[in-house]
Amino acid sequence: MSEQYEYVPHRLLRRRVRDIASGVEGELMAVINENVSDTALEHWMELAYIRGASGREFTTAVANVEPANDQPRTAAGR
């Protein structure tokens, strides 16, 4: 697997978010475009790194990230 990646800007960085796939909330620490393939054929995916209450980070697809319920949603943020 290639060790290639790049950081991607995101409007919710350093904000409290929820992973809709698991329901877990935490702080969005980074969004990284990573080559997630374990073969010679590259497969790039934007992954969100979320730090949960335990202090451990987990990843999820960026499409699964939404603002946590304690933050107001704006028309621009939807």
NULO-431800 format. One record per atom (N, C-alpha, C): x, y, z. Coordinates in nm, 4 decimals. Layout:
# NULO-431800
<rec <X, Y, Z>>
...
This chain:
# NULO-431800
<rec <0.0849, -0.1182, 0.0000>>
<rec <0.0000, 0.0000, 0.0000>>
<rec <0.0890, 0.1239, 0.0000>>
<rec <0.0564, 0.2182, -0.0810>>
<rec <0.1297, 0.3428, -0.0870>>
<rec <0.0985, 0.4272, 0.0364>>
<rec <0.1972, 0.4967, 0.0866>>
<rec <0.1790, 0.5830, 0.2038>>
<rec <0.1472, 0.7257, 0.1615>>
<rec <0.0632, 0.7424, 0.0627>>
<rec <0.0304, 0.8748, 0.0123>>
<rec <-0.0975, 0.9250, 0.0771>>
<rec <-0.0950, 1.0536, 0.1100>>
<rec <-0.2138, 1.1166, 0.1666>>
<rec <-0.2005, 1.2673, 0.1534>>
<rec <-0.3117, 1.3372, 0.1700>>
<rec <-0.3100, 1.4828, 0.1727>>
<rec <-0.4207, 1.5321, 0.2639>>
<rec <-0.3910, 1.6395, 0.3370>>
<rec <-0.4907, 1.7002, 0.4241>>
<rec <-0.5897, 1.7794, 0.3402>>
<rec <-0.7178, 1.7768, 0.3823>>
<rec <-0.8249, 1.8433, 0.3097>>
<rec <-0.8939, 1.9406, 0.4054>>
<rec <-0.9169, 2.0659, 0.3634>>
<rec <-0.9895, 2.1590, 0.4507>>
<rec <-1.1341, 2.1130, 0.4703>>
<rec <-1.1910, 2.1415, 0.5854>>
<rec <-1.3295, 2.1046, 0.6141>>
<rec <-1.3882, 2.2087, 0.7090>>
<rec <-1.5124, 2.2457, 0.6871>>
<rec <-1.5772, 2.3515, 0.7663>>
<rec <-1.5976, 2.3136, 0.9127>>
<rec <-1.5923, 2.1855, 0.9463>>
<rec <-1.6170, 2.1417, 1.0841>>
<rec <-1.4901, 2.1038, 1.1603>>
<rec <-1.3725, 2.1333, 1.1058>>
<rec <-1.2488, 2.1015, 1.1777>>
<rec <-1.2486, 2.1675, 1.3153>>
<rec <-1.2050, 2.0913, 1.4141>>
<rec <-1.1978, 2.1358, 1.5541>>
<rec <-1.3337, 2.1665, 1.6149>>
<rec <-1.4391, 2.1135, 1.5542>>
<rec <-1.5753, 2.1313, 1.6073>>
<rec <-1.6282, 1.9949, 1.6516>>
<rec <-1.7309, 1.9980, 1.7340>>
<rec <-1.7942, 1.8747, 1.7810>>
<rec <-1.8829, 1.8208, 1.6697>>
<rec <-1.8616, 1.6940, 1.6344>>
<rec <-1.9355, 1.6303, 1.5256>>
<rec <-1.9892, 1.4945, 1.5701>>
<rec <-2.0761, 1.4397, 1.4865>>
<rec <-2.1307, 1.3059, 1.5103>>
<rec <-2.1082, 1.2221, 1.3865>>
<rec <-2.0639, 1.0982, 1.4069>>
<rec <-2.0510, 1.0005, 1.2985>>
<rec <-2.1867, 0.9343, 1.2838>>
<rec <-2.2564, 0.9592, 1.1729>>
<rec <-2.3921, 0.9053, 1.1583>>
<rec <-2.3919, 0.7533, 1.1445>>
<rec <-2.2805, 0.6941, 1.1044>>
<rec <-2.2742, 0.5485, 1.0916>>
<rec <-2.2760, 0.4788, 1.2272>>
<rec <-2.2057, 0.5368, 1.3263>>
<rec <-2.1966, 0.4731, 1.4578>>
<rec <-2.2730, 0.5480, 1.5670>>
<rec <-2.3038, 0.6764, 1.5422>>
<rec <-2.3700, 0.7582, 1.6430>>
<rec <-2.2746, 0.8176, 1.7441>>
<rec <-2.1452, 0.7933, 1.7302>>
<rec <-2.0451, 0.8421, 1.8245>>
<rec <-2.0136, 0.9886, 1.7946>>
<rec <-2.0004, 1.0679, 1.9018>>
<rec <-1.9665, 1.2082, 1.8889>>
<rec <-1.8235, 1.2323, 1.9344>>
<rec <-1.7634, 1.3370, 1.8786>>
<rec <-1.6286, 1.3748, 1.9166>>
<rec <-1.5865, 1.4983, 1.8396>>
<rec <-1.4587, 1.5310, 1.8468>>
<rec <-1.4052, 1.6484, 1.7802>>
<rec <-1.3392, 1.6068, 1.6487>>
<rec <-1.3748, 1.6756, 1.5402>>
<rec <-1.3149, 1.6471, 1.4103>>
<rec <-1.1725, 1.7013, 1.4099>>
<rec <-1.0757, 1.6119, 1.4039>>
<rec <-0.9355, 1.6503, 1.4134>>
<rec <-0.8725, 1.6742, 1.2770>>
<rec <-0.9127, 1.5984, 1.1755>>
<rec <-0.8535, 1.6128, 1.0424>>
<rec <-0.9414, 1.5421, 0.9405>>
<rec <-0.9300, 1.5884, 0.8168>>
<rec <-0.9864, 1.5183, 0.7021>>
<rec <-0.8686, 1.4942, 0.6082>>
<rec <-0.8499, 1.3686, 0.5715>>
<rec <-0.7339, 1.3307, 0.4922>>
<rec <-0.7786, 1.2481, 0.3728>>
<rec <-0.7297, 1.2846, 0.2561>>
<rec <-0.7516, 1.2069, 0.1351>>
<rec <-0.6422, 1.1001, 0.1325>>
<rec <-0.6810, 0.9739, 0.1517>>
<rec <-0.5831, 0.8660, 0.1660>>
<rec <-0.6015, 0.7596, 0.0600>>
<rec <-0.4899, 0.6997, 0.0231>>
<rec <-0.4930, 0.5814, -0.0611>>
<rec <-0.5187, 0.4624, 0.0318>>
<rec <-0.6385, 0.4069, 0.0266>>
<rec <-0.6777, 0.3005, 0.1194>>
<rec <-0.6640, 0.1606, 0.0593>>
<rec <-0.6049, 0.1525, -0.0589>>
<rec <-0.5896, 0.0239, -0.1266>>
<rec <-0.4742, -0.0556, -0.0676>>
<rec <-0.4888, -0.1863, -0.0647>>
<rec <-0.3778, -0.2726, -0.0236>>
<rec <-0.3223, -0.3488, -0.1443>>
<rec <-0.3576, -0.3004, -0.2643>>
<rec <-0.3059, -0.3585, -0.3877>>
<rec <-0.2342, -0.2501, -0.4677>>
<rec <-0.1833, -0.2862, -0.5832>>
<rec <-0.1138, -0.1899, -0.6695>>
<rec <-0.2105, -0.0880, -0.7297>>
<rec <-0.3373, -0.1229, -0.7395>>
<rec <-0.4389, -0.0319, -0.7922>>
<rec <-0.4824, 0.0632, -0.6815>>
<rec <-0.4568, 0.1926, -0.6988>>
<rec <-0.4866, 0.2901, -0.5941>>
<rec <-0.6372, 0.3148, -0.5812>>
<rec <-0.6811, 0.3329, -0.4576>>
<rec <-0.8206, 0.3695, -0.4275>>
<rec <-0.8149, 0.4798, -0.3231>>
<rec <-0.8509, 0.6014, -0.3639>>
<rec <-0.8437, 0.7181, -0.2764>>
<rec <-0.9783, 0.7449, -0.2128>>
<rec <-0.9746, 0.7851, -0.0858>>
<rec <-1.0970, 0.8100, -0.0103>>
<rec <-1.0705, 0.9211, 0.0913>>
<rec <-1.1682, 1.0102, 0.1072>>
<rec <-1.1560, 1.1131, 0.2102>>
<rec <-1.2060, 1.0562, 0.3423>>
<rec <-1.1167, 1.0505, 0.4405>>
<rec <-1.1494, 0.9975, 0.5721>>
<rec <-1.1479, 1.1090, 0.6750>>
<rec <-1.2449, 1.1064, 0.7638>>
<rec <-1.2517, 1.2005, 0.8749>>
<rec <-1.1935, 1.1319, 0.9975>>
<rec <-1.1052, 1.2018, 1.0670>>
<rec <-1.0483, 1.1528, 1.1921>>
<rec <-1.1181, 1.2255, 1.3061>>
<rec <-1.1887, 1.1485, 1.3891>>
<rec <-1.2671, 1.2046, 1.4990>>
<rec <-1.2091, 1.1539, 1.6307>>
<rec <-1.1855, 1.2461, 1.7247>>
<rec <-1.1371, 1.2081, 1.8579>>
<rec <-1.2567, 1.1993, 1.9510>>
<rec <-1.2834, 1.0790, 1.9980>>
<rec <-1.3960, 1.0550, 2.0872>>
<rec <-1.3659, 1.0960, 2.2299>>
<rec <-1.4632, 1.0776, 2.3182>>
<rec <-1.4505, 1.1161, 2.4592>>
<rec <-1.3365, 1.0429, 2.5295>>
<rec <-1.3022, 0.9237, 2.4824>>
<rec <-1.1942, 0.8460, 2.5440>>
<rec <-1.0565, 0.9013, 2.5091>>
<rec <-1.0513, 0.9907, 2.4085>>
<rec <-0.9234, 1.0437, 2.3629>>
<rec <-0.8671, 0.9693, 2.2435>>
<rec <-0.9276, 0.8561, 2.2098>>
<rec <-0.8820, 0.7787, 2.0941>>
<rec <-0.9509, 0.8290, 1.9692>>
<rec <-0.8776, 0.8304, 1.8596>>
<rec <-0.9341, 0.8738, 1.7326>>
<rec <-0.9817, 0.7532, 1.6518>>
<rec <-1.0862, 0.7771, 1.5747>>
<rec <-1.1351, 0.6754, 1.4823>>
<rec <-1.1636, 0.7430, 1.3497>>
<rec <-1.1750, 0.6646, 1.2453>>
<rec <-1.2010, 0.7199, 1.1129>>
<rec <-1.3397, 0.6798, 1.0652>>
<rec <-1.3928, 0.7636, 0.9773>>
<rec <-1.5183, 0.7363, 0.9104>>
<rec <-1.5156, 0.8113, 0.7780>>
<rec <-1.6033, 0.7766, 0.6888>>
<rec <-1.6134, 0.8495, 0.5631>>
<rec <-1.6595, 0.9924, 0.5917>>
<rec <-1.6085, 1.0875, 0.5177>>
<rec <-1.6458, 1.2272, 0.5383>>
<rec <-1.7962, 1.2465, 0.5227>>
<rec <-1.8588, 1.1710, 0.4363>>
<rec <-2.0040, 1.1820, 0.4164>>
<rec <-2.0822, 1.1448, 0.5416>>
<rec <-2.0192, 1.0749, 0.6362>>
<rec <-2.0864, 1.0344, 0.7604>>
<rec <-2.0768, 1.1378, 0.8712>>
<rec <-2.0096, 1.2497, 0.8463>>
<rec <-1.9855, 1.3498, 0.9501>>
<rec <-2.0901, 1.4607, 0.9427>>
<rec <-2.1508, 1.4892, 1.0586>>
<rec <-2.2446, 1.6007, 1.0683>>
<rec <-2.2194, 1.6739, 1.1992>>
<rec <-2.2611, 1.8007, 1.2086>>
<rec <-2.2437, 1.8724, 1.3354>>
<rec <-2.3172, 1.7995, 1.4480>>
<rec <-2.2604, 1.8019, 1.5671>>
<rec <-2.3276, 1.7410, 1.6822>>
<rec <-2.4530, 1.8213, 1.7144>>
<rec <-2.5469, 1.7610, 1.7837>>
<rec <-2.6763, 1.8234, 1.8122>>
<rec <-2.6663, 1.9506, 1.8940>>
<rec <-2.5569, 1.9692, 1.9693>>
<rec <-2.5461, 2.0882, 2.0534>>
<rec <-2.5004, 2.2112, 1.9756>>
<rec <-2.4833, 2.1992, 1.8444>>
<rec <-2.4415, 2.3122, 1.7622>>
<rec <-2.5518, 2.3472, 1.6639>>
<rec <-2.5789, 2.4759, 1.6467>>
<rec <-2.6836, 2.5146, 1.5516>>
<rec <-2.6415, 2.4870, 1.4088>>
<rec <-2.7370, 2.4471, 1.3272>>
<rec <-2.7097, 2.4265, 1.1858>>
<rec <-2.7477, 2.5526, 1.1102>>
<rec <-2.6685, 2.5853, 1.0119>>
<rec <-2.6965, 2.7025, 0.9308>>
<rec <-2.7280, 2.6576, 0.7897>>
<rec <-2.7920, 2.7447, 0.7152>>
<rec <-2.8259, 2.7115, 0.5761>>
<rec <-2.7001, 2.6820, 0.4963>>
<rec <-2.5919, 2.7546, 0.5222>>
<rec <-2.4666, 2.7336, 0.4500>>
<rec <-2.3998, 2.6040, 0.4918>>
<rec <-2.4276, 2.5559, 0.6118>>
<rec <-2.3615, 2.4372, 0.6636>>
<rec <-2.4288, 2.3066, 0.6297>>
<rec <-2.5429, 2.3105, 0.5664>>
<rec <-2.6138, 2.1858, 0.5341>>
<rec <-2.5681, 2.1279, 0.4050>>
